[in-house]
Amino acid sequence: MQLNRRDFMKVTGAGIACLSLSQLGFDLKPLKAYAAELKIAGAKEVISVCPFCSVSCHIIAHVKDGQLVSTEGDPDYPINQGALCAKGAAMLSLTRSSHRVTKPLYRAPNSDKWEEKDWGWVIDRIARRVKESRDKNLQLTNTKGQTVNRLEHVFALGTSHMDNEECALTHQAMRALGVVHMDHQARI
Amino acid sequence: MPKAFLIDTSRCTACRGCQVACKEWHELPANKTKQWGSHQNPPDLNPFNYKLVRFSESLENGKIKWFFFPDQCRHCIDPPCKNEAEGYMDGAVIQDEKTGAVLFTDLTAKLAPEACEAVRAACPYDIPRWDEKSGLLTKCTMCFDRVSNGMLPACVKVCPTGTMNFGERAEMLELAEKRLAEAKKTYPNATLADADSVNTIFLLMDEPQKYHKHVVASVRTGLNRKQFLSSVFGPLRRPMQRAVRA
């Protein structure tokens, strides 16, 4: 067994500490058990962004064996400085909750039930409905005869879960269709 | 050197970040709640909520005033729950000498339900809760695992307003005095709650009753009859029980 100086100091230090305390008759077992159980020990730290509002607090995601084990505010980020609100603090539950929707749900007109659908079906249907509405309702000129190419029958409601690039892409797609009513929804 | 919390309620906006961060760190399950007329939800501390922001409103000079109280274990310097529990069993409630943390161990599951109730009743702040299913007594752990590894408790780390503070007791007392002087300019009745006897020091803007029933200890000096008897006969209880059984 090879020990460098640092290891040697560690081992002797620990040995002396254990000896002296146990000699005094302290039972250290329960306290040790508590202290040893740090669930993020050895976890990889991944910087992430809270998806809820436009403040975009940074979060450290602790990943162990490919699994998310804990999340907390990033103290090095100047905006939130390690702090989070109740929503940002619930990032772990957000990923683990049994209520999380993991498949597209569809509710047919006048139906009171949600049906699970695959992505292909959903995207196809959205595309068809958008095209139908645009073909029928695109307004090429206003009352003065000026060209406007406006589609007032479709609106885009965003989500604060979208980052800057996703917002830009959505905005461009909507503008291309002639949509003028857009809301990013990052005011909360 | 013991550690201490300073909870400056004059800064609390009741965002409940602390309440959620606590639940997330300890990975406690959800409670089924319903609208009961207050933002205080769940309505009380329970085995799955060690931390709870209490909401209290009062009408002062025709204006509504909120008193937010992020309730948690006070980690008493001389914890009555520990004294009570030791009457039944050693090691169920322990106090870490280094940090001053009062901890309920897994051994609390071995306490009889009456003993758990007695430990609960011994707390002057009405903090411990009993989980019927696991038989464990539960409460705030001062994030002992985090603190022993040099980290801040989850509730303190998450707080965006500076309400929750944690550090060496001497430093926290110093900060408390500084914050109190500051708070008194706006709130002349501002006080520190039981600062001499607990390691979770609350800075209050007004009288304690305006926040919650158990903000300050119900018995502030000496022991009441029950505590007195418990402290006298507590150490004898186990040998006596053993003798009865034999």
Interface residues (C-beta under 8 A of the other chain):
Chain A: D27 P30 L31 Y34 A35 A36 E37 L38 K39 A41 S70 T71 E72 G73 P75 N80 G82 A83 L84 C85 A86 G88 A89 A90 M91 L92 S93
Chain B: C15 R16 G17 Q19 V20 A21 E24 W25 E27 A30 G91 I94 D96 L103 T105 L107 T141 F144 D145 R146 S148 N149 A154 K157 V158 C159 P160 T161
